[in-house]
Amino acid sequence: GDVPQLLYSLCLVLWFMGFAKHWRRVQFAYANRWGMDTILQDEIKQPINPRFCGEKQPSPLNKLLKVLRPDKQKQFRGSIKSMLAQVMFMLVVVVGVSTIEYFAAEFDAQGNSWAYQIAALALIGQIKVLDFLWTSYFVVALTDWEQHVSLADYDTSKARKTFRWKFINTFYSFFYTAFFEGILDPDKCKSAGGCPRLLHNNLTIVYLTYIALSIVDVVKPVVSLKYRIWKDGEVEREAKQKKPEKRSFLEHQAKMDSYRGDDHTADYLEIVLPMYFFVMFSMVAPLFSVGLAVLCIVTQLRADAWKLLLGCRRVFPDKAAGIGGWNVAVGVLEFLCIIVNILLVITQLDLVALLGFWPHLQELLLENPVAVKTLIFFVALNVLMTVRAVINILIPDKPKALSLERARQNLQRLKLLEKQITAKTSEWVKIRVTQDLTCPVADKAEPLQRGHARFEEPLPLLMHRQ
Protein backbone atom coordinates (compact mmCIF):
# COMPACT_ATOMS: atom_id res chain seq x y z
CA GLY A 1 0.00 0.00 0.00
CA ASP A 2 0.86 3.70 -0.11
CA VAL A 3 0.63 4.26 3.64
CA PRO A 4 4.27 3.24 4.35
CA GLN A 5 5.51 5.63 1.66
CA LEU A 6 3.37 8.42 3.11
CA LEU A 7 4.78 7.84 6.59
CA TYR A 8 8.32 7.62 5.20
CA SER A 9 7.89 10.94 3.39
CA LEU A 10 6.63 12.64 6.56
CA CYS A 11 9.47 11.21 8.65
CA LEU A 12 11.99 12.27 5.99
CA VAL A 13 10.79 15.89 6.07
CA LEU A 14 10.88 16.05 9.86
CA TRP A 15 14.28 14.36 9.97
CA PHE A 16 15.81 16.83 7.54
CA MET A 17 14.42 19.78 9.51
CA GLY A 18 16.19 18.40 12.57
CA PHE A 19 19.35 17.68 10.57
CA ALA A 20 19.54 21.23 9.18
CA LYS A 21 19.01 22.69 12.66
CA HIS A 22 21.64 20.35 14.17
CA TRP A 23 24.14 21.27 11.45
CA ARG A 24 23.75 25.00 12.04
CA ARG A 25 24.28 24.57 15.78
CA VAL A 26 27.32 22.33 15.25
CA GLN A 27 28.79 24.82 12.76
CA PHE A 28 28.56 27.72 15.24
CA ALA A 29 30.02 25.54 18.01
CA TYR A 30 33.07 24.52 15.98
CA ALA A 31 33.60 28.06 14.70
CA ASN A 32 33.76 29.27 18.30
CA ARG A 33 35.94 26.39 19.48
CA TRP A 34 38.49 27.02 16.74
CA GLY A 35 38.38 30.82 17.11
CA MET A 36 36.90 31.43 13.67
CA ASP A 37 33.81 33.40 14.74
CA THR A 38 35.77 36.61 15.38
CA ILE A 39 37.47 36.89 11.99
CA LEU A 40 37.73 40.40 10.59
CA GLN A 41 37.85 40.03 6.81
CA ASP A 42 39.49 43.45 6.46
CA GLU A 43 42.54 42.11 8.30
CA ILE A 44 42.97 39.21 5.85
CA LYS A 45 44.60 40.08 2.55
CA GLN A 46 42.76 38.21 -0.19
CA PRO A 47 44.84 36.75 -3.06
CA ILE A 48 44.34 38.51 -6.38
CA ASN A 49 42.52 36.56 -9.09
CA PRO A 50 45.24 35.68 -11.65
CA ARG A 51 42.68 35.77 -14.49
CA PHE A 52 41.53 39.32 -13.65
CA CYS A 53 42.44 41.95 -16.24
CA GLY A 54 42.04 45.39 -14.73
CA GLU A 55 43.87 48.66 -14.23
CA LYS A 56 45.41 50.20 -11.13
CA GLN A 57 43.34 53.15 -9.99
CA PRO A 58 43.56 55.49 -6.97
CA SER A 59 42.13 54.05 -3.79
CA PRO A 60 39.11 55.86 -2.30
CA LEU A 61 40.89 55.80 1.07
CA ASN A 62 44.26 57.11 -0.06
CA LYS A 63 44.82 58.83 -3.41
CA LEU A 64 48.50 57.87 -3.38
CA LEU A 65 47.70 54.16 -3.08
CA LYS A 66 46.98 52.31 -6.32
CA VAL A 67 44.62 49.33 -6.25
CA LEU A 68 43.27 46.98 -8.91
CA ARG A 69 39.70 47.87 -9.77
CA PRO A 70 37.47 46.51 -12.56
CA ASP A 71 35.95 48.56 -15.34
CA LYS A 72 32.32 49.04 -14.21
CA GLN A 73 30.85 49.07 -17.71
CA LYS A 74 32.83 46.02 -18.74
CA GLN A 75 31.83 44.24 -15.54
CA PHE A 76 28.14 45.02 -16.09
CA ARG A 77 28.20 43.82 -19.71
CA GLY A 78 30.02 40.68 -18.65
CA SER A 79 27.44 39.89 -15.95
CA ILE A 80 24.57 40.29 -18.44
CA LYS A 81 26.29 38.06 -21.00
CA SER A 82 27.00 35.48 -18.32
CA MET A 83 23.35 35.29 -17.21
CA LEU A 84 22.08 35.00 -20.80
CA ALA A 85 24.60 32.26 -21.55
CA GLN A 86 23.52 30.30 -18.45
CA VAL A 87 19.90 30.45 -19.60
CA MET A 88 20.91 29.18 -23.04
CA PHE A 89 22.85 26.26 -21.55
CA MET A 90 19.86 25.31 -19.41
CA LEU A 91 17.71 25.26 -22.55
CA VAL A 92 20.22 22.81 -24.00
CA VAL A 93 19.50 20.51 -21.04
CA VAL A 94 15.76 20.73 -21.69
CA VAL A 95 16.20 19.92 -25.38
CA GLY A 96 18.54 17.01 -24.60
CA VAL A 97 16.19 15.42 -22.07
CA SER A 98 13.21 15.90 -24.40
CA THR A 99 15.09 14.21 -27.23
CA ILE A 100 15.99 11.22 -25.06
CA GLU A 101 12.41 10.88 -23.84
CA TYR A 102 11.08 11.06 -27.41
CA PHE A 103 13.32 8.30 -28.76
CA ALA A 104 12.63 6.15 -25.69
CA ALA A 105 8.90 6.34 -26.40
CA GLU A 106 9.48 5.57 -30.09
CA PHE A 107 11.61 2.49 -29.37
CA ASP A 108 9.13 1.29 -26.75
CA ALA A 109 6.30 1.59 -29.27
CA GLN A 110 8.31 -0.60 -31.65
CA GLY A 111 8.46 -3.35 -29.01
CA ASN A 112 11.90 -2.72 -27.48
CA SER A 113 11.50 -3.77 -23.82
CA TRP A 114 14.82 -2.13 -22.85
CA ALA A 115 13.93 1.29 -24.27
CA TYR A 116 13.51 3.10 -20.95
CA GLN A 117 16.56 1.45 -19.34
CA ILE A 118 18.67 2.56 -22.30
CA ALA A 119 17.13 6.04 -22.03
CA ALA A 120 18.16 6.22 -18.37
CA LEU A 121 21.76 5.32 -19.31
CA ALA A 122 21.67 7.92 -22.09
CA LEU A 123 20.45 10.44 -19.50
CA ILE A 124 23.40 9.80 -17.18
CA GLY A 125 25.69 10.07 -20.21
CA GLN A 126 24.23 13.49 -21.05
CA ILE A 127 24.61 14.59 -17.42
CA LYS A 128 28.28 13.62 -17.27
CA VAL A 129 29.22 14.99 -20.71
CA LEU A 130 27.54 18.35 -20.12
CA ASP A 131 29.06 18.55 -16.63
CA PHE A 132 32.52 17.99 -18.10
CA LEU A 133 32.03 20.66 -20.78
CA TRP A 134 30.65 23.09 -18.22
CA THR A 135 33.41 22.71 -15.61
CA SER A 136 36.24 22.55 -18.17
CA TYR A 137 35.32 25.36 -20.54
CA PHE A 138 32.06 27.26 -20.14
CA VAL A 139 32.07 28.25 -16.46
CA VAL A 140 35.63 29.59 -16.73
CA ALA A 141 34.72 31.93 -19.60
CA LEU A 142 31.47 33.05 -17.97
CA THR A 143 33.19 33.87 -14.68
CA ASP A 144 36.02 35.72 -16.46
CA TRP A 145 33.41 38.02 -18.02
CA GLU A 146 32.28 39.11 -14.54
CA GLN A 147 35.69 40.65 -13.66
CA HIS A 148 36.22 39.41 -10.09
CA VAL A 149 39.28 40.99 -8.44
CA SER A 150 39.96 38.56 -5.58
CA LEU A 151 40.50 34.85 -6.02
CA ALA A 152 37.94 34.07 -3.29
CA ASP A 153 35.17 35.98 -5.11
CA TYR A 154 36.16 34.29 -8.38
CA ASP A 155 35.97 30.78 -6.89
CA THR A 156 32.70 31.57 -5.08
CA SER A 157 31.09 32.80 -8.29
CA LYS A 158 32.23 29.69 -10.15
CA ALA A 159 30.88 27.48 -7.37
CA ARG A 160 27.45 29.15 -7.48
CA LYS A 161 27.19 28.78 -11.25
CA THR A 162 28.35 25.18 -11.13
CA PHE A 163 25.82 24.31 -8.43
CA ARG A 164 22.92 25.92 -10.34
CA TRP A 165 24.00 24.22 -13.56
CA LYS A 166 24.40 20.78 -12.02
CA PHE A 167 21.11 21.08 -10.19
CA ILE A 168 19.25 21.77 -13.46
CA ASN A 169 21.30 19.26 -15.46
CA THR A 170 20.84 16.47 -12.91
CA PHE A 171 17.30 16.93 -11.63
CA TYR A 172 15.36 18.40 -14.55
CA SER A 173 14.43 14.98 -15.94
CA PHE A 174 13.19 13.79 -12.54
CA PHE A 175 11.01 16.88 -12.02
CA TYR A 176 9.61 16.46 -15.52
CA THR A 177 8.85 12.75 -15.05
CA ALA A 178 7.37 13.19 -11.58
CA PHE A 179 5.17 16.26 -12.07
CA PHE A 180 4.68 17.09 -15.77
CA GLU A 181 4.96 13.99 -17.92
CA GLY A 182 1.67 12.53 -16.66
CA ILE A 183 -0.07 15.73 -17.83
CA LEU A 184 1.81 16.47 -21.07
CA ASP A 185 2.39 12.90 -22.28
CA PRO A 186 0.10 10.46 -20.42
CA ASP A 187 0.41 7.77 -23.12
CA LYS A 188 4.10 7.38 -22.45
CA CYS A 189 3.51 6.87 -18.71
CA LYS A 190 0.93 4.19 -19.51
CA SER A 191 3.30 2.36 -21.87
CA ALA A 192 6.04 2.41 -19.20
CA GLY A 193 3.69 1.01 -16.53
CA GLY A 194 2.80 4.37 -15.00
CA CYS A 195 4.76 7.50 -14.12
CA PRO A 196 5.73 6.19 -10.64
CA ARG A 197 7.30 3.12 -12.23
CA LEU A 198 9.12 5.23 -14.84
CA LEU A 199 10.39 7.58 -12.12
CA HIS A 200 11.55 4.60 -10.04
CA ASN A 201 13.40 3.16 -13.04
CA ASN A 202 15.17 6.43 -13.89
CA LEU A 203 16.05 7.19 -10.27
CA THR A 204 17.53 3.73 -9.65
CA ILE A 205 19.73 3.67 -12.74
CA VAL A 206 20.83 7.33 -12.70
CA TYR A 207 21.45 7.50 -8.94
CA LEU A 208 23.49 4.28 -8.91
CA THR A 209 25.51 5.17 -12.02
CA TYR A 210 26.10 8.74 -10.86
CA ILE A 211 27.60 7.56 -7.58
CA ALA A 212 29.70 4.86 -9.27
CA LEU A 213 31.21 7.38 -11.73
CA SER A 214 32.09 9.77 -8.90
CA ILE A 215 34.79 7.30 -7.83
CA VAL A 216 36.79 8.47 -10.86
CA ASP A 217 37.26 11.88 -9.22
CA VAL A 218 38.93 10.18 -6.24
CA VAL A 219 41.13 7.85 -8.29
CA LYS A 220 42.33 10.56 -10.70
CA PRO A 221 44.89 12.34 -8.41
CA VAL A 222 46.34 9.00 -7.27
CA VAL A 223 46.81 7.76 -10.84
CA SER A 224 48.38 11.10 -11.78
CA LEU A 225 50.81 10.89 -8.84
CA LYS A 226 51.82 7.30 -9.57
CA TYR A 227 52.39 8.12 -13.24
CA ARG A 228 54.65 11.10 -12.46
CA ILE A 229 56.72 9.06 -10.01
CA TRP A 230 57.03 6.22 -12.52
CA LYS A 231 57.99 8.67 -15.29
CA ASP A 232 60.71 10.28 -13.16
CA GLY A 233 62.00 6.84 -12.20
CA GLU A 234 62.30 5.91 -15.86
CA VAL A 235 64.26 9.09 -16.58
CA GLU A 236 66.61 8.45 -13.64
CA ARG A 237 67.20 4.85 -14.69
CA GLU A 238 68.02 5.90 -18.24
CA ALA A 239 70.42 8.60 -17.02
CA LYS A 240 72.16 6.80 -14.14
CA GLN A 241 71.40 3.13 -14.79
CA LYS A 242 70.66 2.53 -11.16
CA LYS A 243 67.77 2.37 -8.73
CA PRO A 244 66.12 5.81 -8.21
CA GLU A 245 66.89 7.53 -4.93
CA LYS A 246 64.25 7.89 -2.27
CA ARG A 247 62.40 11.19 -2.58
CA SER A 248 62.05 13.72 0.20
CA PHE A 249 58.71 14.96 1.49
CA LEU A 250 58.89 18.17 -0.57
CA GLU A 251 59.80 16.26 -3.73
CA HIS A 252 56.88 13.92 -3.15
CA GLN A 253 54.56 16.91 -2.64
CA ALA A 254 55.76 18.47 -5.90
CA LYS A 255 54.60 15.39 -7.81
CA MET A 256 51.05 15.64 -6.46
CA ASP A 257 48.15 17.50 -8.05
CA SER A 258 47.34 20.85 -6.47
CA TYR A 259 44.02 21.20 -4.66
CA ARG A 260 42.35 24.27 -6.21
CA GLY A 261 39.03 26.02 -5.95
CA ASP A 262 37.51 23.78 -8.64
CA ASP A 263 38.46 20.66 -6.67
CA HIS A 264 36.98 22.21 -3.53
CA THR A 265 33.69 22.85 -5.34
CA ALA A 266 33.64 19.36 -6.87
CA ASP A 267 34.10 17.71 -3.46
CA TYR A 268 31.23 19.70 -1.97
CA LEU A 269 29.01 18.76 -4.92
CA GLU A 270 29.84 15.07 -4.46
CA ILE A 271 28.23 15.38 -1.01
CA VAL A 272 25.44 17.88 -1.75
CA LEU A 273 23.98 16.37 -4.94
CA PRO A 274 23.50 12.83 -3.53
CA MET A 275 21.90 14.47 -0.50
CA TYR A 276 19.51 16.29 -2.85
CA PHE A 277 18.74 12.96 -4.56
CA PHE A 278 17.98 11.34 -1.23
CA VAL A 279 15.96 14.12 0.41
CA MET A 280 13.79 14.94 -2.60
CA PHE A 281 13.15 11.64 -4.39
CA SER A 282 13.95 8.78 -2.01
CA MET A 283 10.23 8.34 -1.29
CA VAL A 284 9.97 6.63 -4.69
CA ALA A 285 12.34 3.82 -3.60
CA PRO A 286 12.90 4.16 0.18
CA LEU A 287 14.99 1.07 1.02
CA PHE A 288 17.21 1.37 -2.03
CA SER A 289 17.75 5.11 -1.52
CA VAL A 290 18.54 4.88 2.20
CA GLY A 291 21.10 2.11 1.75
CA LEU A 292 22.77 3.77 -1.21
CA ALA A 293 22.80 7.21 0.45
CA VAL A 294 24.53 5.87 3.58
CA LEU A 295 27.09 4.02 1.47
CA CYS A 296 27.66 7.10 -0.72
CA ILE A 297 28.12 9.62 2.10
CA VAL A 298 30.39 7.39 4.22
CA THR A 299 32.52 6.43 1.23
CA GLN A 300 32.78 9.99 -0.04
CA LEU A 301 33.83 11.38 3.35
CA ARG A 302 36.59 8.79 3.73
CA ALA A 303 37.65 9.24 0.11
CA ASP A 304 37.88 13.04 0.48
CA ALA A 305 39.97 12.70 3.65
CA TRP A 306 42.27 10.22 1.95
CA LYS A 307 42.59 12.42 -1.16
CA LEU A 308 43.44 15.53 0.86
CA LEU A 309 46.05 13.72 2.95
CA LEU A 310 47.66 11.37 0.43
CA GLY A 311 46.41 12.16 -3.06
CA CYS A 312 46.79 15.94 -3.42
CA ARG A 313 49.37 18.53 -2.52
CA ARG A 314 49.09 19.99 0.96
CA VAL A 315 46.55 22.81 0.93
CA PHE A 316 47.51 26.32 1.98
CA PRO A 317 45.56 27.04 5.21
CA ASP A 318 42.84 29.64 5.22
CA LYS A 319 40.36 30.92 7.79
CA ALA A 320 36.64 30.17 7.53
CA ALA A 321 33.76 30.50 9.98
CA GLY A 322 31.74 27.74 8.26
CA ILE A 323 31.02 26.24 4.86
CA GLY A 324 30.14 29.64 3.41
CA GLY A 325 27.78 29.64 0.43
CA TRP A 326 27.05 25.94 0.80
CA ASN A 327 24.88 26.81 3.80
CA VAL A 328 22.53 28.39 1.25
CA ALA A 329 22.37 25.05 -0.61
CA VAL A 330 21.39 23.30 2.61
CA GLY A 331 18.78 25.97 3.38
CA VAL A 332 17.28 25.74 -0.12
CA LEU A 333 17.12 21.95 0.21
CA GLU A 334 15.14 22.33 3.43
CA PHE A 335 12.35 24.08 1.50
CA LEU A 336 12.64 21.77 -1.52
CA CYS A 337 12.36 18.77 0.79
CA ILE A 338 8.97 19.98 2.02
CA ILE A 339 7.59 21.04 -1.38
CA VAL A 340 8.81 18.05 -3.42
CA ASN A 341 7.68 15.43 -0.90
CA ILE A 342 4.20 16.95 -0.70
CA LEU A 343 3.98 16.98 -4.51
CA LEU A 344 5.19 13.38 -4.72
CA VAL A 345 2.52 12.27 -2.24
CA ILE A 346 -0.15 14.08 -4.27
CA THR A 347 0.99 12.92 -7.72
CA GLN A 348 2.55 9.48 -7.17
CA LEU A 349 0.32 7.94 -4.46
CA ASP A 350 -3.33 6.94 -4.54
CA LEU A 351 -4.94 9.83 -2.66
CA VAL A 352 -8.41 8.34 -2.96
CA ALA A 353 -7.33 5.24 -1.02
CA LEU A 354 -5.35 7.31 1.51
CA LEU A 355 -8.42 9.45 2.25
CA GLY A 356 -10.56 6.44 3.14
CA PHE A 357 -11.03 7.81 6.66
CA TRP A 358 -12.69 10.96 5.18
CA PRO A 359 -15.48 9.89 2.76
CA HIS A 360 -16.72 13.42 2.05
CA LEU A 361 -13.25 14.56 0.96
CA GLN A 362 -12.97 11.42 -1.18
CA GLU A 363 -16.10 12.42 -3.06
CA LEU A 364 -14.82 15.94 -3.58
CA LEU A 365 -11.51 14.57 -4.83
CA LEU A 366 -13.27 12.40 -7.42
CA GLU A 367 -15.48 15.29 -8.53
CA ASN A 368 -12.82 18.00 -8.71
CA PRO A 369 -9.33 16.47 -8.35
CA VAL A 370 -7.34 19.59 -9.30
CA ALA A 371 -8.98 21.85 -6.71
CA VAL A 372 -8.81 19.28 -3.90
CA LYS A 373 -5.18 18.39 -4.61
CA THR A 374 -4.28 22.09 -4.66
CA LEU A 375 -6.04 22.55 -1.32
CA ILE A 376 -4.21 19.53 0.17
CA PHE A 377 -0.87 20.88 -1.08
CA PHE A 378 -1.26 24.31 0.52
CA VAL A 379 -2.64 22.92 3.78
CA ALA A 380 0.23 20.44 4.11
CA LEU A 381 2.75 23.13 3.11
CA ASN A 382 1.49 25.54 5.77
CA VAL A 383 1.44 22.84 8.45
CA LEU A 384 5.03 21.78 7.78
CA MET A 385 6.26 25.37 7.48
CA THR A 386 4.62 26.10 10.83
CA VAL A 387 6.42 23.10 12.35
CA ARG A 388 9.69 24.45 10.95
CA ALA A 389 9.02 27.91 12.39
CA VAL A 390 8.20 26.44 15.82
CA ILE A 391 11.44 24.42 15.78
CA ASN A 392 13.44 27.56 14.92
CA ILE A 393 11.77 29.49 17.77
CA LEU A 394 12.19 26.80 20.41
CA ILE A 395 15.71 25.75 19.37
CA PRO A 396 17.99 28.70 18.46
CA ASP A 397 20.89 28.22 16.05
CA LYS A 398 23.29 29.39 18.76
CA PRO A 399 22.90 27.44 22.02
CA LYS A 400 22.74 29.41 25.28
CA ALA A 401 26.01 27.83 26.42
CA LEU A 402 27.69 29.07 23.22
CA SER A 403 26.31 32.61 23.65
CA LEU A 404 27.61 32.66 27.24
CA GLU A 405 31.01 31.40 26.10
CA ARG A 406 31.25 34.11 23.43
CA ALA A 407 30.33 36.80 25.98
CA ARG A 408 33.02 35.49 28.32
CA GLN A 409 35.60 35.51 25.52
CA ASN A 410 34.66 39.06 24.51
CA LEU A 411 35.11 40.19 28.12
CA GLN A 412 38.56 38.60 28.23
CA ARG A 413 39.51 40.35 24.99
CA LEU A 414 38.42 43.72 26.40
CA LYS A 415 40.48 43.20 29.55
CA LEU A 416 43.51 42.14 27.52
CA LEU A 417 43.15 45.11 25.16
CA GLU A 418 42.83 47.49 28.11
CA LYS A 419 46.10 46.22 29.60
CA GLN A 420 47.88 46.54 26.24
CA ILE A 421 46.68 50.13 25.70
CA THR A 422 47.68 51.13 29.24
CA ALA A 423 51.16 49.63 28.87
CA LYS A 424 51.75 51.18 25.43
CA THR A 425 50.49 54.60 26.54
CA SER A 426 52.76 54.68 29.60
CA GLU A 427 55.74 53.69 27.45
CA TRP A 428 54.92 56.37 24.87
CA VAL A 429 54.64 59.12 27.55
CA LYS A 430 57.97 58.08 29.05
CA ILE A 431 59.74 58.20 25.68
CA ARG A 432 58.22 61.56 24.90
CA VAL A 433 59.39 63.09 28.25
CA THR A 434 62.97 61.82 27.89
CA GLN A 435 63.21 63.14 24.33
CA ASP A 436 61.95 66.64 25.15
CA LEU A 437 63.82 67.25 28.43
CA THR A 438 66.08 65.39 30.80
CA CYS A 439 64.55 64.65 34.19
CA PRO A 440 66.45 61.94 36.13
CA VAL A 441 64.06 62.23 39.07
CA ALA A 442 61.07 61.58 36.86
CA ASP A 443 62.85 58.68 35.16
CA LYS A 444 63.49 56.97 38.50
CA ALA A 445 60.02 57.65 39.91
CA GLU A 446 57.65 54.73 40.22
CA PRO A 447 54.47 55.02 38.08
CA LEU A 448 51.31 55.92 39.95
CA GLN A 449 48.91 53.07 40.59
CA ARG A 450 45.12 53.06 40.73
CA GLY A 451 43.95 54.29 44.13
CA HIS A 452 46.59 57.02 44.40
CA ALA A 453 45.22 60.56 44.86
CA ARG A 454 47.08 61.87 41.76
CA PHE A 455 46.38 58.87 39.50
CA GLU A 456 44.36 59.55 36.35
CA GLU A 457 43.23 57.09 33.67
CA PRO A 458 45.54 57.31 30.63
CA LEU A 459 44.07 58.66 27.46
CA PRO A 460 43.71 56.26 24.52
CA LEU A 461 46.85 55.78 22.50
CA LEU A 462 45.39 57.24 19.30
CA MET A 463 44.58 60.53 21.04
CA HIS A 464 48.21 60.87 22.19
CA ARG A 465 49.46 60.20 18.68
CA GLN A 466 47.24 62.91 17.26
Helices and strands as residue ranges (DSSP letters): H 3-33, G 41-43, E 55-58, E 66-69, H 72-109, H 115-133, I 134-138, H 139-145, H 151-175, I 176-180, H 181-184, H 186-191, H 195-213, H 215-240, H 249-254, H 261-281, G 282-284, H 286-306, I 307-311, H 326-348, H 351-354, H 359-367, H 369-394, H 400-436, H 440-444, H 461-465
